[in-house]
Amino acid sequence: PCLKMGKIEQVRTDEQMPFTFDSSLGTLRMPDGSIRFFETDLGTKPYYFLYRGTPEDPLAEREGTFEIDYNGYADNWPSGIWVMGIVEHAGIWIGVCHREHFLHFGEENPNARVFNFYIGFAISQDAGLHWKYIGDVCSNVKNNCGIEPNMGGCPTLKVGKWLQFFFNDYQRSGKRYISSARCDLDECAAALKKGILPRVFKYTRDNQFNTDAQLGVGTMIIPESDTPGYDAHSNAAYCAPLKKYLITVQTHGLGKLLMYQSDDA
């Protein structure tokens, strides 16, 4: 079988949107076949919007808001946490989160905000209504300015026994590309229930995940993703009819949304 893309259809105009998009919608399919959609908009209050709908109408029914316990991590605006990749396992929901830690305004340009960026895990035990952020599990090497660059993220997949997610990684030279990290799902769920973090490793080479996700540098896993503008602020899924893993990559100013497929993620 092959995948055929239909024509782009506008679901809602900007004026009809209840929030401003700053990431892909976090999604998880519910037992009745509907999808629960999570969106973060730190430009408004409340920050966290919760909807239930379908791919054709993702915002069909507003369920209200969801909440995040920052668990001692910076919550001074514009610092924030985005719940993006969601996996249900062992009776809990695991949230793979993009976190931005506001540091200060730029010295040369007082209007320029300076952040460090991380990916971390949160846990929900009530189907996504309340989350507790457990901590950071993945980061980048610091650049020449001492800043940990934007990781984007977090396309998330269940791959066998693994929870695997994708992000923007950087070499010490400043070269950027898309890489991946993973952890054991059972170990992850057990750790989060105890309020601690599992071991997470970045992909290096030869299909090995063996470098510490907070201290190491990963290997490019999406072809051509070292092209300027390629960004893993996107989503991923498994397509059963194709028996393929699919991931989208957006390109900022290039104005494209790309899709890649893989047999093994």
Protein Blocks (a to p, Z undefined) as FASTA:
>chain_A
ZZdddddddfbdfklpcbdcfbdcdddddfkopacdddddfkbccfbdcddddfklmmlp
agbjadddekhpacbdfbdcddfbdcdeehiacddddddddfbdcfklmmbccddddddd
dddfegolaccdfbdfbdcdddfkopacdeeiaddddehjbccdddddddfkopacdddd
dddfklmmmmmmnopacdddddfbehiafbdfklmccddfbghklpghiacbbcddddfk
lopacddddehjnopacddddfkZZ
